[in-house]
Structure formats: structure tokens, C-alpha cells
Amino acid sequence: MKTVKTIYNRRSFLKVSALSGGGMLLGISWLSESQASGVPTGAGVSAPANWTELNGFVQITPDNVIRIMSPNPEGGQGVKTSMPMIVAEELDVDWQTIVIEQAGLDTKHFTRQFIGGSQAIRIGWKPLRTAGAAARQMLRQAAANAWNVPLDEVTTKAGTLLHAKSGKSATYGAMASAAATLPVPKDVSLKSVKDFTLVGTSRKNVDGLKIVTGKPLYGIDVQRPGMLIAMIVHPPAFGLKIKAVNDAAARQLPGIRDVFTVKSMHDDYERQFFDTAQFPEVVAIVGNSTWEVMQAKKALKITWEPFAEYTEKKDMMGRKVTATIPAGLEDTAEHRAKIAEVSRRPATVRRRDGDPETAFKNAANVLERTYTGPHLAHNCMEPMNFFAHVTDERAELIGPLQKPEFTEKALSARLGMPLEKIDIQMTRLGGGFGRRSYAHWLLEAALISQRMKAPVKLVYSREDDMTSGIYRSSYSATYRAALDADNNLIAFHVRAGGVPEPPLFPDRFPAGAVDNYLAEDWSINTNITVGSFRAPRSNFMAAAEQSFLDELAEVAGKDPIAFRLELLKRAKEKPVGKNNDYDPDRYAGVLELVREKSDWERQKKTKHLGVAAYFNHDTYAAHVLELDIKDGQPIVQRVCAAVDCGIVINPIAAQNMIEGSVVDGVGTALFGKMTFTKGVPDAQNFDRYRMIRHNEAPKKIDVHFVQNEIAPTGMGEPAYPPVFAAVANALYKATGKRFYDQPFSEGLEKSS
């Protein structure tokens, strides 16, 4: 049992109040003391201290209804189930009797009310436990006072308070009102991991039944009396803006209420980190039904013109920057030419260990390879949408978004309405992983409603969504390795860049395992908007790094797993540098586990196996992927996954996340690509943007967890990046050809 502080001060960890009808309302403002200096986010930015806070409520009524509010948006990663599980564990309640509800945006009681970077569980672990334990202790104290017995003699079991000596008992609800009058304890005792009865057991998704039975859960489901439907038209190419709108024909069509332009952000607005919108001015069409509005879209005649280069002021979580948006209609072919040119120029050195230049000069053998990855579109199954009803008195908004805390600030500035008059309700996300962090469509919906003086649901078509940006950057990375005469690795050099952001993580493996190490990066500006994409930057760097290490192991004449373990042993026993951001033991642990569970030593002799391992978002993951080539097409037979995410809160949910990561990774590695011609996205729907199909998913996926008692970390993203390299390395075994450029299916077509 561990005693922890409840951090009861001006940024109070716990606040308690009595409900008007009796009972207790426990407000939880979770603050992780250990994260006060900031945590790395999915976008690789150091976040401020207050970014580590989470909050929610435990509500107990006199009739013993225990309601746990889940503050963070649910995007399929399972936080609406797992986070309440942590509270319930320490609160000591029967899981089957709890009511769990999605909280709305409430910046007075909640902080860090968003999802991203696979950080929810890691940051919430201690605060959530402390919240449950503090509530339990207050209930015990209320019972001790009522029964006139020592606190230590009052125990709990499944939401019931017990006093063994007197035989007295009471439900939590019976003591809730009295507990609400007590001060929050300064110290509480947390359970030992060995005493957990809920955490570590598999629990079904609390929304599972609603999902499979089609109950309204998503923004697209919202219906209100008198609600109008709105859609938008944005410029057809990056680099263009609206010049003139001829809406005469559209206005004559049945059911059309209005057509007008909407500017989501003022030119002088200082954008926050997630206020990205390539097309801040669009044409809005409003009508009675989706079909009628879609017909009016076709009847619009809009003239477009190129925009001139301009700048945007940005507040990147406290870091003030001015971003330049270049003019022009960009081509993927031009991007590639620029990459080839820039990659030959001097780059920015991010880390240097030893004397890599001399080591390469004296090397017996040098291996150099370049890897590329294209822009990628998110393609969420639920298109972007939001409901808005804006009046002079208040703004009500309902829909799917990842960062409501940040979006609310932009909305307040645009509407000129104070935050206390804005109510944002979060629905379940029908896909996200970054795409719904940039909620300019929420601003558009609000402005349309304000103009129409009516409730409005804005819906993007698939084409609207796929062509309006927030793509993954396109990347390129060149790796060099120097070997001595005995095939020992003596120097390592990585030079990576992108359009527009570099993907480099200079302190990740194999940094720390090589005496002479150099990491550099570069970037190329663009007017094509990019943003977070599942495991940002890691999804490319893992593919490049782990593919290169596989080829390097072959050149050195070593087994690929043994080669990685050899480097990790060096990083543990004689590390180079002080900023290595991984634990060699835990990294080696997933490799050893996946080697065992995949039967690597035996299966590699007869089957086409590819291995890859990676550390990102505080979690370690390794995959062994087996595939065959049939009629020129890859058939993924099996993927064996090993993951170290510390304590696994909800095993079945964690397993689901890994399986989803594998399927998603296989599909994106083989098929994912977005290109541009004169600023126009070449794929505008699924007829051109290739997604993985059911029959192309792995035939079998085995998931194994490293068992330990380390504080848990996230599972939404970490298992995704190493899939790419596992595919590439297995393809090499099956075809005898190395794959350097994504998507790999194009390389297969050229070789067949």
C-alpha cells in the first residue's frame, strides 16, 4: 500500500460539495506532480505543465447510484471505459453498478480535456487512483463518525461500508451527504498492484452495445427540431481562394435557405496550436435536407484566384511564432525535386556523439539508404460534422472533436462571446487519430448557425474532407552506417526532413548504442496543411529506421533480432550520451518476448518473416510479421505482437488497440498515398485513395504483453509505427527486394 498526497491547494486536486438532493459530488482535478516540467506530445512539442492535468467527477446519490463522468473525448481508444476503471478500483465499487457518462466541455472543473499523444492513461494513472482512494476514505470517515468507531475499523466492499465488530453496514449512498461535509484528506493510501481486482481484468466497452445496435452516439446522429443542414465548398486547390460566387441557380433549387461565404478566422487572429485551416474562407449552402443542399452545391458557379504569400501569428502552447504560408500551386513532383536538392545541402545538427566524420572516413564498409513516405489522408469513417445553435445569449455545440479545450478559445474569439456562454458537448468520434484535433468545421457550423438564427448541422462530404488538408507530412530520411573490418558498427548517421516538418527524433535508438553518431534534419515549406497523424513522425521514422537496421544486420552477417539486442546491450552497459529517451531493458524485453512467442528461430528458416521494434509515446512495441506472395499480391498470414505498456488496465481493450494498429499499419504501408497536381489532391474519394480491404487484413494476430508493475502508458498509437518496417522486411524475405518507398504495393507492381 502506498500513501500519496492529494495536492490540496489553490489548484486543488479534490473539491467536494453536497448535492441539493443529498449525496456527494467529488470533483477531481487530476494533476501529476511528476509531469510538472511538461511532457512530449504526439507532435514532438514540449507541453507546458498545465497540459498534464485531467479531471472528472464522481457522483454518489443517496440511493447509491455511483456515476463516474469521463472527461476526455472517446475516439475508440477506450478511455471512456479504462479511466473510470482506475477510479472504481480505488473507490472499491462493483463495476456492474456504475453509471458512466461522457462529460461536456467544462474548463472550470476540467483541464487537459482532450485526447492526443496516447497520454491519457499515463498522465491520469496516479491522479485517477488518488481520486478514487480519497473518495473512499471520506466515505469511511463519515461511517466512522456515524457509528462512533475508529476509522481503521471501517472497511469497504463493492460500494458498501462495513464494521465487522458491531456488524454495522451502510451503502456509500447512505453516507454520501455526510461525507460531503468532511475536509478532503491530505494523504490517502493507494492499493498495492497485487491487490487489484478490477484493473488488469478485461471489461467490455461501456458503449459496445450501443455501437452494435446503432444507438445515437456520433455527431452525425444529432437531430433537433427545426434543424437545418449545411455543407461547404472550399477551393479546389491549395494556393487558391474565393474570387467571386454566382449562386443564382443554387438559390432557385427546392429547400435552399441561403448561400453565403463564411470566414472561420479573422486575418489578425493569433492562432492556437490546433487552429489549422487551409481554407479559412468557404462558401456555405444551407437548406432543409442533405440531398437538397448537395444538389445546390453542384449548381454553384465559383471563380477562384491564387492567393499571395501571407503570414500567420501562432501561439504554439506558449511559444510565439510567425508562420509564412507560401503562394503557388504545388506538385508532388516538384516536392520530390526540392527534397533531392535540399537533402544535399547542409542540414541542422540535432545531436552529435564522438567523431562520426572520421569514423566514416576510416570505415571498412559503409551502407547508405534513403527512405521516403508520401502525404497521407486520415479518411475517418465518420466525415467531419458538427451541430451548432448560436443565439445572442449562448452557443450550444455538439459533435466529435479531440481538442475541445483549445477549440473553445478560437470559437469565443470568433463569435465575440465569453467562454461561460459557450457549451460544447462531445460525442463519440467516428475515427480521429489527429484529424479531429483541427476543428475549423466547428467554427464554420457556429458561424452558419449565427447567420441563419437557427440550429444547424454542418456535414462534410467525403470529398470535402479528403481534399481540405490536415494530411501527414511527406518525408525522406537517409541513413548511413559505418562498419569496421570485423563488421562492428562504428558510426551511424541519420539525416531526415519533410514537407513541411522534419520527422527526426535525435535521441531515439540507436542513439546511445554507437560511439560515433550524427542526427540532422531539414524542412521544406508548403501551403498544404498538415497535422497530427496516428503516432506523428514516428509512423515514418520507425519504418525507415527499422528497415535500415534490418539491412544493416544482413550486411554485418547477423540475425536481425540478435543484432538489435546487441546494440541495446551496449546502450545499457556502456551508453553513449545522456539524453537517450528509451530504456534498453524494456526495449530488449519486447524483442525477446516477440522472438519467443513467434517461434522466430524455427519459423525464420521456412517462412518469410519481418521483424521491427520501436519506442514511442512511452510504450515499447515489437512485431514479427509473416507474409507470402500470391499472384503478385502480399498475403499477411500472421502478426505476432509484443508490447510493454506497463500495467495493462483493460487487457481486451489493449489487445483490440494493437490489432487495430496492425491492420491500419499494414494497409497504410502497402497502399496509403496522397499526391498533388497543381495544388489539387489527386485522390478525392475511395475510388482513388486505396484503403486496406477485409480480405487483405492479417489472417491471424497474436498479442502478448510484458508483465510488470510499471505505471501504465498509452496504447492508441505505439503499436502502429513498427508495423510498416515489419511489412517491408517480410516483403524482402518473400521477394528478395528491399522496399524503400511507401506505399510498398507500388514497388511490388514494378518488380512483378
Secondary structure, DSSP 8 states (H G I E B T S, - for coil): -EEEE---STT-SEEEEE-TTSSEEEEEEEE-GGGTT--B-TTS-B--GGGGEEEEEEEE-TT--EEEEE-S--SSSSHHHHHHHHHHHHHT--GGGEEEEE----TTT-SS-S--TT-HHHHHHHHHHHHHHHHHHHHHHHHHHHHT--GGGEEEETTEEEETTTTEEEEHHHHHHHHHTS---SEEEE--GGG-SSTTS----TTHHHHHTT-S-BGGG---TT-EEEEEE--SSTTEEEEEEE-HHHHTSTTEEEEEEEESS-TT--EETT---S-SEEEEEEESSHHHHHHHHHH-EEEEEE---EEEEEEETTEEEEEEE--S---HHHHHHHHHHHTTS--EEEEEES-HHHHHHT-SEEEEEEEEE-BB----SS--EEEEEE-SS-EEEEE--S-HHHHHHHHHHHHT--GGGEEEEE-B-SS-TTGGG--HHHHHHHHHHHHHTS-EEEE--HHHHHTS--BB-EEEEEEEEEE-TT--EEEEEEEEEEESS----TTSTTTTS-SEEEEEEEE---SS-B---SSTTHHHHHHHHHHHHHHHHHHTT--HHHHHHHHHHHHHHS--SS---S-HHHHHHHHHHHHHHTTHHHHTTTS-EEEEEEEETTEEEEEEEEEEEETTEEEEEEEEEEEE-SS-SSHHHHHHHHHHHHHHHHHHHHH--B-EETTEES--STTTS----GGGS-S-EEEEE----S-----SSTTSHHHHHHHHHHHHHHHS----BSSHHHHHHHH-
